Amino acid sequence: MNQEDVKKAALKILEESYVGTLATIKGNKPHSRYMTFFNDDFTLYTATSKKTQKVDELEANPHAHILLGYEGEGVGDSFLEIEGTMSIHDEREMIDKVWNEHLEGWFEGPDDPNLVILAIKPDRVRLMNKKGQEPQTLEL
């Protein structure tokens, strides 16, 4: 696959998949949890509470790993491995960009004082498990 094909396939997965795993580092070991992601091109966003372990972990080490797209179909079910650098945002503009009704179960609303947005800027994106293909790395 050429880079343009890898980019199109990766963006398709990002636009169709919302739930993935986010791994941070806790005491020099990976710490994973499921999160809901939203994307703007290849930048990912997820909402969380500023009182969570992941915020503490990211303040100590901003590097993260995300798996997104695997739907359980088995061989040929493409997914992405994303390595990136995270930043924590509480600006109103960022909250408004990400806020939607799916977040109402976790937060009182967009004015919830504990709501922060994690932005993940990818350093590397790998397209995995594409039928008949070796893993493909997207050059960013």
N, CA, C and O atoms as a GROMACS GRO file, in nm:
protein
  560
    1MET      N    1   0.085  -0.119   0.000
    1MET     CA    2   0.000   0.000   0.000
    1MET      C    3   0.089   0.124   0.000
    1MET      O    4   0.192   0.129   0.068
    2ASN      N    5   0.048   0.224  -0.076
    2ASN     CA    6   0.121   0.350  -0.071
    2ASN      C    7   0.069   0.434   0.047
    2ASN      O    8  -0.033   0.400   0.106
    3GLN      N    9   0.140   0.541   0.079
    3GLN     CA   10   0.106   0.623   0.195
    3GLN      C   11  -0.036   0.681   0.187
    3GLN      O   12  -0.104   0.692   0.289
    4GLU      N   13  -0.079   0.718   0.068
    4GLU     CA   14  -0.214   0.774   0.054
    4GLU      C   15  -0.320   0.669   0.085
    4GLU      O   16  -0.421   0.700   0.150
    5ASP      N   17  -0.299   0.545   0.041
    5ASP     CA   18  -0.393   0.436   0.071
    5ASP      C   19  -0.395   0.404   0.220
    5ASP      O   20  -0.501   0.380   0.278
    6VAL      N   21  -0.277   0.405   0.283
    6VAL     CA   22  -0.269   0.380   0.427
    6VAL      C   23  -0.343   0.491   0.502
    6VAL      O   24  -0.417   0.464   0.596
    7LYS      N   25  -0.323   0.615   0.460
    7LYS     CA   26  -0.390   0.729   0.523
    7LYS      C   27  -0.542   0.716   0.512
    7LYS      O   28  -0.612   0.736   0.611
    8LYS      N   29  -0.592   0.684   0.394
    8LYS     CA   30  -0.737   0.669   0.374
    8LYS      C   31  -0.793   0.557   0.460
    8LYS      O   32  -0.898   0.574   0.523
    9ALA      N   33  -0.724   0.443   0.464
    9ALA     CA   34  -0.770   0.329   0.544
    9ALA      C   35  -0.769   0.364   0.693
    9ALA      O   36  -0.861   0.328   0.766
   10ALA      N   37  -0.665   0.434   0.738
   10ALA     CA   38  -0.655   0.472   0.879
   10ALA      C   39  -0.765   0.572   0.916
   10ALA      O   40  -0.827   0.558   1.021
   11LEU      N   41  -0.788   0.671   0.832
   11LEU     CA   42  -0.894   0.770   0.860
   11LEU      C   43  -1.031   0.704   0.863
   11LEU      O   44  -1.117   0.743   0.942
   12LYS      N   45  -1.054   0.606   0.777
   12LYS     CA   46  -1.182   0.534   0.776
   12LYS      C   47  -1.203   0.464   0.911
   12LYS      O   48  -1.313   0.469   0.966
   13ILE      N   49  -1.098   0.401   0.963
   13ILE     CA   50  -1.109   0.335   1.093
   13ILE      C   51  -1.136   0.438   1.202
   13ILE      O   52  -1.221   0.415   1.288
   14LEU      N   53  -1.067   0.551   1.199
   14LEU     CA   54  -1.088   0.655   1.300
   14LEU      C   55  -1.230   0.709   1.297
   14LEU      O   56  -1.288   0.738   1.401
   15GLU      N   57  -1.287   0.722   1.179
   15GLU     CA   58  -1.421   0.778   1.167
   15GLU      C   59  -1.531   0.678   1.199
   15GLU      O   60  -1.644   0.717   1.227
   16GLU      N   61  -1.499   0.548   1.195
   16GLU     CA   62  -1.600   0.445   1.222
   16GLU      C   63  -1.588   0.383   1.361
   16GLU      O   64  -1.680   0.316   1.406
   17SER      N   65  -1.477   0.405   1.429
   17SER     CA   66  -1.453   0.342   1.559
   17SER      C   67  -1.438   0.449   1.666
   17SER      O   68  -1.363   0.545   1.651
   18TYR      N   69  -1.512   0.431   1.774
   18TYR     CA   70  -1.509   0.530   1.881
   18TYR      C   71  -1.447   0.478   2.010
   18TYR      O   72  -1.389   0.554   2.086
   19VAL      N   73  -1.460   0.348   2.033
   19VAL     CA   74  -1.409   0.290   2.158
   19VAL      C   75  -1.278   0.218   2.131
   19VAL      O   76  -1.268   0.137   2.039
   20GLY      N   77  -1.179   0.250   2.212
   20GLY     CA   78  -1.049   0.185   2.201
   20GLY      C   79  -0.982   0.182   2.336
   20GLY      O   80  -1.039   0.224   2.436
   21THR      N   81  -0.860   0.130   2.338
   21THR     CA   82  -0.785   0.128   2.463
   21THR      C   83  -0.681   0.239   2.464
   21THR      O   84  -0.618   0.268   2.362
   22LEU      N   85  -0.666   0.299   2.578
   22LEU     CA   86  -0.565   0.402   2.601
   22LEU      C   87  -0.469   0.348   2.706
   22LEU      O   88  -0.511   0.314   2.817
   23ALA      N   89  -0.342   0.339   2.672
   23ALA     CA   90  -0.240   0.295   2.767
   23ALA      C   91  -0.150   0.412   2.802
   23ALA      O   92  -0.098   0.482   2.716
   24THR      N   93  -0.132   0.429   2.932
   24THR     CA   94  -0.038   0.527   2.985
   24THR      C   95   0.066   0.450   3.065
   24THR      O   96   0.062   0.327   3.070
   25ILE      N   97   0.158   0.521   3.128
   25ILE     CA   98   0.261   0.457   3.208
   25ILE      C   99   0.236   0.488   3.356
   25ILE      O  100   0.222   0.604   3.395
   26LYS      N  101   0.231   0.381   3.436
   26LYS     CA  102   0.212   0.394   3.581
   26LYS      C  103   0.321   0.314   3.649
   26LYS      O  104   0.321   0.191   3.643
   27GLY      N  105   0.414   0.382   3.713
   27GLY     CA  106   0.523   0.312   3.780
   27GLY      C  107   0.607   0.227   3.686
   27GLY      O  108   0.644   0.115   3.720
   28ASN      N  109   0.637   0.281   3.569
   28ASN     CA  110   0.718   0.213   3.466
   28ASN      C  111   0.649   0.092   3.404
   28ASN      O  112   0.716   0.010   3.341
   29LYS      N  113   0.518   0.079   3.422
   29LYS     CA  114   0.442  -0.030   3.361
   29LYS      C  115   0.322   0.027   3.286
   29LYS      O  116   0.268   0.131   3.324
   30PRO      N  117   0.280  -0.043   3.179
   30PRO     CA  118   0.162   0.006   3.106
   30PRO      C  119   0.036  -0.005   3.191
   30PRO      O  120   0.020  -0.098   3.270
   31HIS      N  121  -0.052   0.091   3.174
   31HIS     CA  122  -0.181   0.093   3.242
   31HIS      C  123  -0.286   0.126   3.136
   31HIS      O  124  -0.290   0.237   3.084
   32SER      N  125  -0.372   0.028   3.104
   32SER     CA  126  -0.469   0.043   2.994
   32SER      C  127  -0.611   0.053   3.047
   32SER      O  128  -0.646  -0.001   3.152
   33ARG      N  129  -0.692   0.124   2.968
   33ARG     CA  130  -0.835   0.132   2.997
   33ARG      C  131  -0.907   0.165   2.866
   33ARG      O  132  -0.849   0.222   2.774
   34TYR      N  133  -1.037   0.129   2.861
   34TYR     CA  134  -1.118   0.164   2.745
   34TYR      C  135  -1.158   0.311   2.755
   34TYR      O  136  -1.187   0.363   2.863
   35MET      N  137  -1.158   0.377   2.640
   35MET     CA  138  -1.197   0.517   2.631
   35MET      C  139  -1.278   0.536   2.502
   35MET      O  140  -1.270   0.455   2.410
   36THR      N  141  -1.353   0.644   2.498
   36THR     CA  142  -1.423   0.685   2.378
   36THR      C  143  -1.343   0.798   2.314
   36THR      O  144  -1.307   0.896   2.380
   37PHE      N  145  -1.315   0.783   2.185
   37PHE     CA  146  -1.231   0.880   2.114
   37PHE      C  147  -1.309   0.950   2.004
   37PHE      O  148  -1.401   0.893   1.944
   38PHE      N  149  -1.271   1.074   1.980
   38PHE     CA  150  -1.322   1.154   1.870
   38PHE      C  151  -1.200   1.205   1.795
   38PHE      O  152  -1.097   1.231   1.856
   39ASN      N  153  -1.211   1.219   1.664
   39ASN     CA  154  -1.092   1.260   1.588
   39ASN      C  155  -1.117   1.384   1.504
   39ASN      O  156  -1.230   1.413   1.462
   40ASP      N  157  -1.010   1.455   1.482
   40ASP     CA  158  -1.002   1.564   1.385
   40ASP      C  159  -0.878   1.533   1.304
   40ASP      O  160  -0.766   1.560   1.347
   41ASP      N  161  -0.898   1.475   1.186
   41ASP     CA  162  -0.789   1.419   1.108
   41ASP      C  163  -0.723   1.312   1.194
   41ASP      O  164  -0.792   1.218   1.236
   42PHE      N  165  -0.594   1.321   1.223
   42PHE     CA  166  -0.529   1.218   1.303
   42PHE      C  167  -0.512   1.255   1.450
   42PHE      O  168  -0.459   1.176   1.528
   43THR      N  169  -0.555   1.373   1.489
   43THR     CA  170  -0.551   1.409   1.630
   43THR      C  171  -0.674   1.349   1.696
   43THR      O  172  -0.786   1.366   1.648
   44LEU      N  173  -0.652   1.280   1.808
   44LEU     CA  174  -0.761   1.217   1.882
   44LEU      C  175  -0.792   1.298   2.007
   44LEU      O  176  -0.704   1.362   2.065
   45TYR      N  177  -0.919   1.293   2.049
   45TYR     CA  178  -0.962   1.362   2.169
   45TYR      C  179  -1.047   1.266   2.251
   45TYR      O  180  -1.121   1.185   2.197
   46THR      N  181  -1.034   1.276   2.383
   46THR     CA  182  -1.119   1.200   2.472
   46THR      C  183  -1.142   1.282   2.598
   46THR      O  184  -1.054   1.356   2.642
   47ALA      N  185  -1.260   1.270   2.654
   47ALA     CA  186  -1.296   1.344   2.774
   47ALA      C  187  -1.269   1.257   2.897
   47ALA      O  188  -1.286   1.136   2.893
   48THR      N  189  -1.227   1.322   3.004
   48THR     CA  190  -1.204   1.252   3.130
   48THR      C  191  -1.218   1.350   3.245
   48THR      O  192  -1.230   1.470   3.225
   49SER      N  193  -1.215   1.296   3.365
   49SER     CA  194  -1.216   1.380   3.484
   49SER      C  195  -1.073   1.413   3.524
   49SER      O  196  -0.984   1.329   3.514
   50LYS      N  197  -1.052   1.534   3.569
   50LYS     CA  198  -0.918   1.573   3.613
   50LYS      C  199  -0.877   1.498   3.739
   50LYS      O  200  -0.761   1.506   3.781
   51LYS      N  201  -0.971   1.425   3.802
   51LYS     CA  202  -0.942   1.351   3.924
   51LYS      C  203  -0.903   1.205   3.897
   51LYS      O  204  -0.894   1.126   3.991
   52THR      N  205  -0.879   1.168   3.772
   52THR     CA  206  -0.847   1.029   3.739
   52THR      C  207  -0.697   1.002   3.743
   52THR      O  208  -0.615   1.093   3.734
   53GLN      N  209  -0.665   0.873   3.756
   53GLN     CA  210  -0.524   0.831   3.753
   53GLN      C  211  -0.458   0.867   3.621
   53GLN      O  212  -0.341   0.903   3.618
   54LYS      N  213  -0.533   0.856   3.512
   54LYS     CA  214  -0.471   0.882   3.381
   54LYS      C  215  -0.418   1.024   3.370
   54LYS      O  216  -0.316   1.047   3.306
   55VAL      N  217  -0.486   1.119   3.432
   55VAL     CA  218  -0.438   1.257   3.429
   55VAL      C  219  -0.306   1.267   3.507
   55VAL      O  220  -0.211   1.330   3.461
   56ASP      N  221  -0.301   1.204   3.624
   56ASP     CA  222  -0.176   1.203   3.701
   56ASP      C  223  -0.064   1.135   3.622
   56ASP      O  224   0.049   1.183   3.620
   57GLU      N  225  -0.096   1.023   3.558
   57GLU     CA  226   0.004   0.949   3.481
   57GLU      C  227   0.055   1.031   3.363
   57GLU      O  228   0.174   1.031   3.334
   58LEU      N  229  -0.036   1.101   3.296
   58LEU     CA  230   0.005   1.181   3.180
   58LEU      C  231   0.084   1.305   3.219
   58LEU      O  232   0.169   1.351   3.143
   59GLU      N  233   0.057   1.358   3.336
   59GLU     CA  234   0.138   1.470   3.383
   59GLU      C  235   0.282   1.425   3.410
   59GLU      O  236   0.376   1.502   3.391
   60ALA      N  237   0.298   1.300   3.454
   60ALA     CA  238   0.432   1.246   3.479
   60ALA      C  239   0.501   1.200   3.351
   60ALA      O  240   0.623   1.209   3.339
   61ASN      N  241   0.422   1.150   3.254
   61ASN     CA  242   0.477   1.099   3.128
   61ASN      C  243   0.370   1.115   3.020
   61ASN      O  244   0.270   1.042   3.023
   62PRO      N  245   0.386   1.206   2.926
   62PRO     CA  246   0.280   1.236   2.829
   62PRO      C  247   0.266   1.136   2.714
   62PRO      O  248   0.182   1.156   2.627
   63HIS      N  249   0.346   1.031   2.713
   63HIS     CA  250   0.341   0.936   2.602
   63HIS      C  251   0.229   0.834   2.625
   63HIS      O  252   0.209   0.786   2.736
   64ALA      N  253   0.159   0.802   2.517
   64ALA     CA  254   0.045   0.711   2.527
   64ALA      C  255   0.042   0.618   2.406
   64ALA      O  256   0.101   0.647   2.302
   65HIS      N  257  -0.028   0.507   2.423
   65HIS     CA  258  -0.049   0.410   2.315
   65HIS      C  259  -0.198   0.382   2.308
   65HIS      O  260  -0.263   0.361   2.411
   66ILE      N  261  -0.253   0.380   2.186
   66ILE     CA  262  -0.396   0.359   2.165
   66ILE      C  263  -0.415   0.247   2.065
   66ILE      O  264  -0.346   0.240   1.964
   67LEU      N  265  -0.510   0.158   2.094
   67LEU     CA  266  -0.558   0.058   1.997
   67LEU      C  267  -0.701   0.096   1.964
   67LEU      O  268  -0.783   0.118   2.053
   68LEU      N  269  -0.730   0.105   1.836
   68LEU     CA  270  -0.862   0.150   1.794
   68LEU      C  271  -0.902   0.081   1.665
   68LEU      O  272  -0.824   0.075   1.570
   69GLY      N  273  -1.024   0.029   1.661
   69GLY     CA  274  -1.078  -0.021   1.536
   69GLY      C  275  -1.111  -0.168   1.531
   69GLY      O  276  -1.193  -0.208   1.448
   70TYR      N  277  -1.051  -0.250   1.615
   70TYR     CA  278  -1.078  -0.394   1.609
   70TYR      C  279  -1.220  -0.419   1.657
   70TYR      O  280  -1.259  -0.377   1.766
   71GLU      N  281  -1.298  -0.488   1.574
   71GLU     CA  282  -1.439  -0.510   1.607
   71GLU      C  283  -1.469  -0.655   1.643
   71GLU      O  284  -1.585  -0.692   1.659
   72GLY      N  285  -1.365  -0.739   1.655
   72GLY     CA  286  -1.386  -0.876   1.698
   72GLY      C  287  -1.417  -0.976   1.589
   72GLY      O  288  -1.458  -1.088   1.618
   73GLU      N  289  -1.397  -0.937   1.464
   73GLU     CA  290  -1.428  -1.027   1.353
   73GLU      C  291  -1.315  -1.127   1.326
   73GLU      O  292  -1.336  -1.226   1.256
   74GLY      N  293  -1.198  -1.102   1.381
   74GLY     CA  294  -1.087  -1.195   1.361
   74GLY      C  295  -0.994  -1.150   1.250
   74GLY      O  296  -0.973  -1.030   1.230
   75VAL      N  297  -0.939  -1.247   1.177
   75VAL     CA  298  -0.843  -1.218   1.072
   75VAL      C  299  -0.906  -1.123   0.970
   75VAL      O  300  -1.018  -1.145   0.924
   76GLY      N  301  -0.834  -1.018   0.938
   76GLY     CA  302  -0.884  -0.922   0.840
   76GLY      C  303  -0.959  -0.806   0.900
   76GLY      O  304  -0.998  -0.714   0.829
   77ASP      N  305  -0.981  -0.810   1.032
   77ASP     CA  306  -1.048  -0.699   1.099
   77ASP      C  307  -0.941  -0.594   1.131
   77ASP      O  308  -0.871  -0.605   1.232
   78SER      N  309  -0.930  -0.494   1.047
   78SER     CA  310  -0.823  -0.395   1.059
   78SER      C  311  -0.838  -0.310   1.185
   78SER      O  312  -0.949  -0.283   1.231
   79PHE      N  313  -0.725  -0.270   1.238
   79PHE     CA  314  -0.724  -0.179   1.352
   79PHE      C  315  -0.599  -0.094   1.347
   79PHE      O  316  -0.509  -0.119   1.266
   80LEU      N  317  -0.594   0.007   1.433
   80LEU     CA  318  -0.480   0.098   1.437
   80LEU      C  319  -0.406   0.085   1.570
   80LEU      O  320  -0.467   0.071   1.676
   81GLU      N  321  -0.275   0.091   1.561
   81GLU     CA  322  -0.189   0.111   1.677
   81GLU      C  323  -0.138   0.254   1.666
   81GLU      O  324  -0.076   0.290   1.566
   82ILE      N  325  -0.163   0.334   1.766
   82ILE     CA  326  -0.125   0.475   1.762
   82ILE      C  327  -0.036   0.506   1.882
   82ILE      O  328  -0.074   0.483   1.997
   83GLU      N  329   0.082   0.556   1.854
   83GLU     CA  330   0.170   0.607   1.959
   83GLU      C  331   0.166   0.758   1.949
   83GLU      O  332   0.180   0.814   1.840
   84GLY      N  333   0.148   0.824   2.063
   84GLY     CA  334   0.139   0.968   2.057
   84GLY      C  335   0.174   1.037   2.186
   84GLY      O  336   0.204   0.974   2.288
   85THR      N  337   0.169   1.167   2.179
   85THR     CA  338   0.196   1.252   2.294
   85THR      C  339   0.065   1.321   2.332
   85THR      O  340  -0.003   1.379   2.247
   86MET      N  341   0.032   1.314   2.460
   86MET     CA  342  -0.094   1.370   2.507
   86MET      C  343  -0.075   1.504   2.575
   86MET      O  344   0.029   1.533   2.634
   87SER      N  345  -0.179   1.583   2.566
   87SER     CA  346  -0.184   1.709   2.640
   87SER      C  347  -0.323   1.720   2.703
   87SER      O  348  -0.421   1.667   2.650
   88ILE      N  349  -0.329   1.789   2.815
   88ILE     CA  350  -0.452   1.803   2.892
   88ILE      C  351  -0.505   1.944   2.872
   88ILE      O  352  -0.431   2.042   2.884
   89HIS      N  353  -0.637   1.954   2.842
   89HIS     CA  354  -0.697   2.085   2.812
   89HIS      C  355  -0.825   2.106   2.892
   89HIS      O  356  -0.907   2.015   2.905
   90ASP      N  357  -0.840   2.226   2.946
   90ASP     CA  358  -0.965   2.263   3.011
   90ASP      C  359  -1.024   2.391   2.952
   90ASP      O  360  -1.115   2.451   3.009
   91GLU      N  361  -0.970   2.432   2.836
   91GLU     CA  362  -1.021   2.553   2.771
   91GLU      C  363  -1.162   2.528   2.717
   91GLU      O  364  -1.194   2.420   2.668
   92ARG      N  365  -1.245   2.629   2.728
   92ARG     CA  366  -1.384   2.618   2.684
   92ARG      C  367  -1.394   2.579   2.537
   92ARG      O  368  -1.479   2.497   2.500
   93GLU      N  369  -1.309   2.635   2.454
   93GLU     CA  370  -1.312   2.605   2.310
   93GLU      C  371  -1.290   2.455   2.285
   93GLU      O  372  -1.357   2.396   2.200
   94MET      N  373  -1.197   2.395   2.358
   94MET     CA  374  -1.169   2.252   2.341
   94MET      C  375  -1.284   2.168   2.394
   94MET      O  376  -1.323   2.069   2.330
   95ILE      N  377  -1.340   2.206   2.508
   95ILE     CA  378  -1.454   2.132   2.563
   95ILE      C  379  -1.572   2.138   2.467
   95ILE      O  380  -1.636   2.036   2.442
   96ASP      N  381  -1.600   2.255   2.412
   96ASP     CA  382  -1.711   2.268   2.317
   96ASP      C  383  -1.687   2.185   2.191
   96ASP      O  384  -1.782   2.133   2.132
   97LYS      N  385  -1.563   2.172   2.150
   97LYS     CA  386  -1.530   2.094   2.030
   97LYS      C  387  -1.562   1.946   2.050
   97LYS      O  388  -1.605   1.879   1.956
   98VAL      N  389  -1.542   1.895   2.171
   98VAL     CA  390  -1.555   1.752   2.198
   98VAL      C  391  -1.690   1.716   2.261
   98VAL      O  392  -1.737   1.604   2.244
   99TRP      N  393  -1.752   1.809   2.332
   99TRP     CA  394  -1.872   1.776   2.408
   99TRP      C  395  -1.983   1.723   2.317
   99TRP      O  396  -2.008   1.778   2.210
  100ASN      N  397  -2.049   1.615   2.362
  100ASN     CA  398  -2.167   1.561   2.294
  100ASN      C  399  -2.250   1.485   2.396
  100ASN      O  400  -2.207   1.464   2.509
  101GLU      N  401  -2.369   1.444   2.356
  101GLU     CA  402  -2.463   1.380   2.448
  101GLU      C  403  -2.411   1.249   2.506
  101GLU      O  404  -2.458   1.207   2.612
  102HIS      N  405  -2.317   1.183   2.440
  102HIS     CA  406  -2.261   1.058   2.493
  102HIS      C  407  -2.184   1.080   2.622
  102HIS      O  408  -2.162   0.985   2.698
  103LEU      N  409  -2.142   1.202   2.649
  103LEU     CA  410  -2.064   1.230   2.769
  103LEU      C  411  -2.151   1.261   2.891
  103LEU      O  412  -2.100   1.273   3.002
  104GLU      N  413  -2.282   1.273   2.870
  104GLU     CA  414  -2.372   1.310   2.979
  104GLU      C  415  -2.377   1.207   3.090
  104GLU      O  416  -2.409   1.242   3.204
  105GLY      N  417  -2.345   1.081   3.062
  105GLY     CA  418  -2.344   0.979   3.166
  105GLY      C  419  -2.228   0.992   3.263
  105GLY      O  420  -2.232   0.935   3.372
  106TRP      N  421  -2.125   1.066   3.224
  106TRP     CA  422  -2.006   1.079   3.307
  106TRP      C  423  -1.989   1.218   3.368
  106TRP      O  424  -1.921   1.234   3.469
  107PHE      N  425  -2.050   1.316   3.307
  107PHE     CA  426  -2.030   1.454   3.351
  107PHE      C  427  -2.164   1.526   3.365
  107PHE      O  428  -2.262   1.490   3.300
  108GLU      N  429  -2.166   1.628   3.451
  108GLU     CA  430  -2.288   1.706   3.472
  108GLU      C  431  -2.324   1.790   3.351
  108GLU      O  432  -2.438   1.835   3.337
  109GLY      N  433  -2.229   1.811   3.265
  109GLY     CA  434  -2.247   1.892   3.145
  109GLY      C  435  -2.114   1.952   3.106
  109GLY      O  436  -2.013   1.926   3.172
  110PRO      N  437  -2.112   2.033   3.002
  110PRO     CA  438  -1.984   2.091   2.958
  110PRO      C  439  -1.923   2.188   3.060
  110PRO      O  440  -1.807   2.225   3.048
  111ASP      N  441  -2.002   2.229   3.159
  111ASP     CA  442  -1.950   2.319   3.263
  111ASP      C  443  -1.901   2.244   3.387
  111ASP      O  444  -1.861   2.306   3.485
  112ASP      N  445  -1.904   2.111   3.383
  112ASP     CA  446  -1.856   2.030   3.496
  112ASP      C  447  -1.712   2.073   3.529
  112ASP      O  448  -1.626   2.070   3.441
  113PRO      N  449  -1.685   2.111   3.653
  113PRO     CA  450  -1.551   2.161   3.687
  113PRO      C  451  -1.441   2.055   3.677
  113PRO      O  452  -1.323   2.090   3.672
  114ASN      N  453  -1.478   1.928   3.676
  114ASN     CA  454  -1.376   1.822   3.667
  114ASN      C  455  -1.348   1.776   3.524
  114ASN      O  456  -1.257   1.696   3.502
  115LEU      N  457  -1.426   1.825   3.428
  115LEU     CA  458  -1.410   1.783   3.289
  115LEU      C  459  -1.284   1.842   3.226
  115LEU      O  460  -1.263   1.963   3.228
  116VAL      N  461  -1.202   1.754   3.171
  116VAL     CA  462  -1.088   1.796   3.090
  116VAL      C  463  -1.087   1.713   2.962
  116VAL      O  464  -1.144   1.605   2.957
  117ILE      N  465  -1.021   1.765   2.862
  117ILE     CA  466  -1.008   1.696   2.734
  117ILE      C  467  -0.862   1.656   2.716
  117ILE      O  468  -0.772   1.738   2.734
  118LEU      N  469  -0.841   1.531   2.681
  118LEU     CA  470  -0.707   1.483   2.647
  118LEU      C  471  -0.695   1.487   2.496
  118LEU      O  472  -0.778   1.430   2.425
  119ALA      N  473  -0.593   1.553   2.447
  119ALA     CA  474  -0.564   1.557   2.303
  119ALA      C  475  -0.441   1.471   2.278
  119ALA      O  476  -0.339   1.486   2.345
  120ILE      N  477  -0.452   1.381   2.182
  120ILE     CA  478  -0.343   1.290   2.150
  120ILE      C  479  -0.293   1.323   2.010
  120ILE      O  480  -0.365   1.304   1.912
  121LYS      N  481  -0.172   1.372   2.002
  121LYS     CA  482  -0.107   1.402   1.874
  121LYS      C  483  -0.021   1.282   1.838
  121LYS      O  484   0.076   1.254   1.908
  122PRO      N  485  -0.056   1.209   1.731
  122PRO     CA  486   0.018   1.087   1.700
  122PRO      C  487   0.161   1.113   1.653
  122PRO      O  488   0.187   1.205   1.575
  123ASP      N  489   0.251   1.030   1.701
  123ASP     CA  490   0.389   1.027   1.653
  123ASP      C  491   0.403   0.918   1.548
  123ASP      O  492   0.484   0.928   1.456
  124ARG      N  493   0.322   0.811   1.564
  124ARG     CA  494   0.327   0.698   1.470
  124ARG      C  495   0.190   0.632   1.467
  124ARG      O  496   0.127   0.612   1.570
  125VAL      N  497   0.145   0.597   1.346
  125VAL     CA  498   0.020   0.524   1.327
  125VAL      C  499   0.052   0.401   1.244
  125VAL      O  500   0.111   0.411   1.137
  126ARG      N  501   0.011   0.285   1.296
  126ARG     CA  502   0.031   0.160   1.221
  126ARG      C  503  -0.104   0.098   1.190
  126ARG      O  504  -0.186   0.078   1.280
  127LEU      N  505  -0.126   0.068   1.063
  127LEU     CA  506  -0.245  -0.001   1.018
  127LEU      C  507  -0.216  -0.150   1.029
  127LEU      O  508  -0.124  -0.201   0.965
  128MET      N  509  -0.294  -0.219   1.110
  128MET     CA  510  -0.269  -0.359   1.141
  128MET      C  511  -0.380  -0.449   1.087
  128MET      O  512  -0.495  -0.408   1.073
  129ASN      N  513  -0.341  -0.572   1.056
  129ASN     CA  514  -0.436  -0.680   1.026
  129ASN      C  515  -0.518  -0.655   0.900
  129ASN      O  516  -0.628  -0.708   0.886
  130LYS      N  517  -0.465  -0.575   0.808
  130LYS     CA  518  -0.533  -0.554   0.680
  130LYS      C  519  -0.512  -0.682   0.599
  130LYS      O  520  -0.399  -0.722   0.575
  131LYS      N  521  -0.620  -0.745   0.558
  131LYS     CA  522  -0.613  -0.875   0.491
  131LYS      C  523  -0.506  -0.880   0.383
  131LYS      O  524  -0.505  -0.799   0.290
  132GLY      N  525  -0.415  -0.977   0.398
  132GLY     CA  526  -0.312  -0.998   0.298
  132GLY      C  527  -0.199  -0.897   0.301
  132GLY      O  528  -0.114  -0.899   0.212
  133GLN      N  529  -0.196  -0.811   0.400
  133GLN     CA  530  -0.096  -0.705   0.407
  133GLN      C  531  -0.013  -0.717   0.535
  133GLN      O  532  -0.063  -0.758   0.639
  134GLU      N  533   0.112  -0.681   0.524
  134GLU     CA  534   0.196  -0.663   0.642
  134GLU      C  535   0.150  -0.534   0.712
  134GLU      O  536   0.086  -0.451   0.648
  135PRO      N  537   0.181  -0.517   0.841
  135PRO     CA  538   0.148  -0.389   0.905
  135PRO      C  539   0.207  -0.273   0.826
  135PRO      O  540   0.320  -0.280   0.776
  136GLN      N  541   0.130  -0.167   0.814
  136GLN     CA  542   0.171  -0.050   0.737
  136GLN      C  543   0.186   0.069   0.832
  136GLN      O  544   0.096   0.096   0.912
  137THR      N  545   0.297   0.139   0.824
  137THR     CA  546   0.320   0.256   0.909
  137THR      C  547   0.292   0.382   0.829
  137THR      O  548   0.343   0.401   0.719
  138LEU      N  549   0.210   0.468   0.888
  138LEU     CA  550   0.178   0.596   0.826
  138LEU      C  551   0.281   0.698   0.872
  138LEU      O  552   0.301   0.718   0.992
  139GLU      N  553   0.346   0.761   0.778
  139GLU     CA  554   0.446   0.862   0.808
  139GLU      C  555   0.376   0.995   0.829
  139GLU      O  556   0.309   1.046   0.739
  140LEU      N  557   0.391   1.050   0.947
  140LEU     CA  558   0.324   1.176   0.981
  140LEU      C  559   0.422   1.291   0.979
  140LEU      O  560   0.384   1.405   1.004
   0.00000   0.00000   0.00000
